[in-house]
Amino acid sequence: MPLVKSLSVGNGDTFYIRHNSDNFTIIDCCLNDDQKEAIVEELKEASAEKGITRFISTHPDQDHILGLEYLDEKLGIVNFYCVANSATKDSPTTSFEHYCKLRDSSSAYHVYKGCKRKWMNQSSDERGAAGISILWPNVSNEAYKAALKDAADGLAFNNMSLVARYSIEDGATFMWIGDLHTKFMQEIFDDIELTKTTVVFAPHHGRDSGKIPNSWLERLDPQIIVIGEAPSRHLNYYTGYKIVTQNDAGDITMDCIGDKVHFYVSNKNYSREDVLDDEGMTTYPNYVGSITVETEYTLDG
């Protein structure tokens, strides 16, 4: 069964998807020295039976690429997905230099709004599609062009983030928004296709500066918003929406079975019985509840 996991890595992002098809996807990485060995071993184990593994980089801020060189050394990144860009930094880290190496290599595929890619969202006789669609960027959008220029000038990188959506056949949908800022999301609202999504990972780790605007929320109508590990004083808790907070939950495992998403966390003391239903699941430790997916067309077989 498909599984989506958000790893607790402090002020950063690391996700992976174990698809229902012969695919495995890693989205961003923040591998601190005290965690990187354990995380890479988990990624190896989780992807062991999959025929293709891809790494999707939402954008090259350090908290989304930390340890990329270690991950590549230990796992081997042969499918590197990012937006086409010429980002620079005055004082590049080892991880940023490795990002640029992969970005400019033959392993790179530069994604854009509506792009088609075997086996990201196109099936073949060899394997099924992963069910991943790229909703952003529109490379001709003027606001996006300005964000790319800021990145090329080494000024800012958040608004060059891609937006990706993962869909499971007859099941849940998930969305990643990188670190887009609220004002930028408002600017591109008329140029991005947004539909109902089961689980949305709050951009900018849940910071108020990346609060998803109401115009987006009305279209996404998320059942759960996952808020990252930014300091609590900087977070927006999305009043009126059901949330799971990584600061308190730790690792969040979302096991997708049929029209259910079952939530497990690494913090055994975490509880969300106010927003999750008790289905009595025991597949993984520390079950905290489930949701029933509201009807939506999906792609991943």
N, C-alpha and C positions, 0 to 999 in steps of 0.2 A: 504494500500500500504506500502511496506517496507520503512523504514526511518533509516538513519544513522546520528548520531549527535556527533560532537566533541565539548565538553564543554570548555569554556575559564576558565582555573583554574590557570593561571600564569605559572610558570616554572614547568609544570607537565602535565600529561595526564589523561583524563577521557573521555571515549567514551561509547555510547550505540547503540544497533541495535534493532529496533522494526521490527521483521521479518514478512514476508508474511505468514509464518506458525505460529503454536501455540508456538513460541519461543521468548524469550527476552534475549539479551546478553549484559553484561557490560564488557568492556575491560579496565583494569587498573582503578585506582582512585587516585585523589589528592584533598582531601577534607580539605580545610583550614577552620578554625573556623568560619570565617565570611560568608562562602558559604555553609557549609556542610548541614545545615538544608534544605535550598532551593533546593540543588541538590538532596538530598535523596527524598524529596517530589516529585520532577519531575520524578525521577526514579520509584517511587511507582505509580504515575499516568500513566506513559508511559507503565508500565508492568502490569497494573491492569487486563487486559483481557487476559493475556497470561498464558498458563498452566505450562510452565517451564521457569525458569530463571537461567542463568549460569553466573559465573564471570570468566573471563580469565585474568590471571596475566602474562604479558609478561616477567617480571623479578622483583626482589624485591628491586630495588632502591627506596629510600624514596619518590621521586616525582612520583612514579607509584603505591604506596601502602598507601600513607598518608591518615589516617582516615578509613582504612580498618576495624578496630574494631568497629567504629561507624556505618559504612555501614552494617556490619554483625548484630549488635545489632538492628538496625532499620528495615532492610529489610530481614535479614535471608539468609545467603549464604549456600545453601544446595548442590550446584554443583560448586565446586572450581576446575578450570583447571589451571595447571602450568606444567612446566617441572620437572622431577624428579631431585632433587638436595639436597645438604647438606649445603647450604649457611649459613654462620655464620657472625656475626659482633661483634667487640670488645665492642661496646657500643650500644646494640640493642635498638631501639625505641619501644614504645608500638605497633606501627603498624607493625614493623618487627616481633616482638614476636607473633603477631596475625597471620601474614602471615605463620610463621613456624607452628603454631597450626593448621591452615587450611591445609597447605601442607602435614602434617603428619597425618591427620584425615581420617575418613572413607568417608568424603565428597569430598575428592580429587580424581581427575583423572589426571594422569600424561601423558601429550600429547607428541607426537613425530611425525616425518615425516611420513605422509601417514596413520596415525591412523584412525580407524573407531569407531564411537561412536553413539549410539542412544541417542539423536536425533540431535546431532551436525551435522552429515552428513549421517545419516541413518534414513529412514522413517519407520513407522509402521502403523498398522491400527488405532492406538491411535492418532498419530499426524505426520505431515510431518517433514522433515529434515530442519535444520536451514541454510544449505548451507555453512557451515564453514569447510574449509580444513586447515590442519596444514602442512606447507611446510618445516618447520625446527623446531626442530633439528633432524639430523641423529645422534643417540646416539653413533654410532661406529666411528664417524669422529674424528680424532686426535686433530684437532684444537678445536673442541667443548669439548672434554675431558679436554683439557688444561684450557678452560674457566670455566668448572665446578670445576676444582681444585682451580682456583683462587677464585671462589665464596666460596668454602668450607674453604679456608684459610682466608676468610674475606678480600681479597685484591681488588677484582673488580667483578662487576655483569653485566655489559652491554652486554658482548658477550655470556652470557647464555640466551639471549632473544630468545623467539620463534618467528616464522614468521607465520602469519595467513592470510588467504584469505577468503573473503565472496563473494559469487556469487548469483545473483538473476536470476531466470529463465527468459530468453529472455530479460535480462536487464544488469545492471551495475555490476562491480566487484570492490572490495575494498581490500587494503592490509595494514597490520600493521607489522612493522619491529622492534618494541621495540626501543632499544638503541644500536643496533649493530654498531660497528665502521667500517669505510671504509676499512681498511686493512683486517679485519676479513671477511667482505663480499667478498672481492677479493679472499681470501683463500678458501672459500667454494663454489665459483661460479660453479665449475664442479659437485657439490654434491647437488644442489638444483634445482628444476624444476620451471622455471620462464616463465610465459606466459603473453600475453597482459592484462593489468589491467587498468580499467577506472580511479580510484582514488587511489593514493598512499599517505599514511601519512609518511612524511619524518622522518626517524629514528633520534633519539637523538634530537628531537624537532626542526629539521632543521639545527642543528649546522654543521659547516664545518667538524668537526671531525667525523660526521656520514654521510657525503655526499654519496649518493647512487652512486656507481661506474658506469662508462659508460657502462661496460659490462652488468650490471643489467638493466640499463635504456634502452639499445637497445632491450632487450627481453621484458621488461615490457611495453615499449612504452606508458607511462601514458598520459591520456588526461588532468588530473589535478594532480598536486602535492600540498598537503596541508602542509604548513610550520608552525611549532609550535611557542611557545612563548619564546624561548630563547632570550637573549639580541641581538639586531640587529647586533651589531659588530661581533657576533659569527656565524651569519647565512650564509648559502649558498643559493642563490636565483635561482639556477638551470637555468642559462641562456639558452634560446632556448626552454624552456618548459613553459606551462601555469601553473600559480601558484595562490593559494589563501593563504594569510598570516593571521594566527590567531592573531598575535600581533595587526593587524588593524581591522580585521573582528569581533573579539569577538567570541561568540558561532557560530558554523557553522552547520546548519541543511541541510541535503541532502535528499530531498524527491524524491523517486524513483518511477516513473510512466511510465510503458512501457519501451520504449527505451530512456527515458529522465531522467536526474538528475537535479532537480530544487534546486538552492542554496538560502538559507535565512541566514541572519546573525543578530547578536544582535546590532551591531553598525549601526545605521540608516544612517550614513554619509559614509559608505564604498561603493565603487563602483568597479566593475570589468567588465565593459562593453567592455573593450578591449579584454577579453578572454572568456566572456560568452554571450550567445545569449538571447535576450529579448523575452520571451514567454508570458509575461503579466500575470504571476501567482500571486495569492493572497491568497493562502491557509494559509500561515503564514506571520507575519509581516516582513518587510525589505527584500523583494525579490531582489536579485542582478543579477539573470540571470540563464541560463540553458545550458546544453550540451546534444547533441544527442550521445548516446552510439554507439561506433563503434563495429561491429559484433564480438562476442566472445561466445563460448559455456558457459553455466552457469548451476548451480545446484539447487538453492533454489526455491521450488515451492510455 
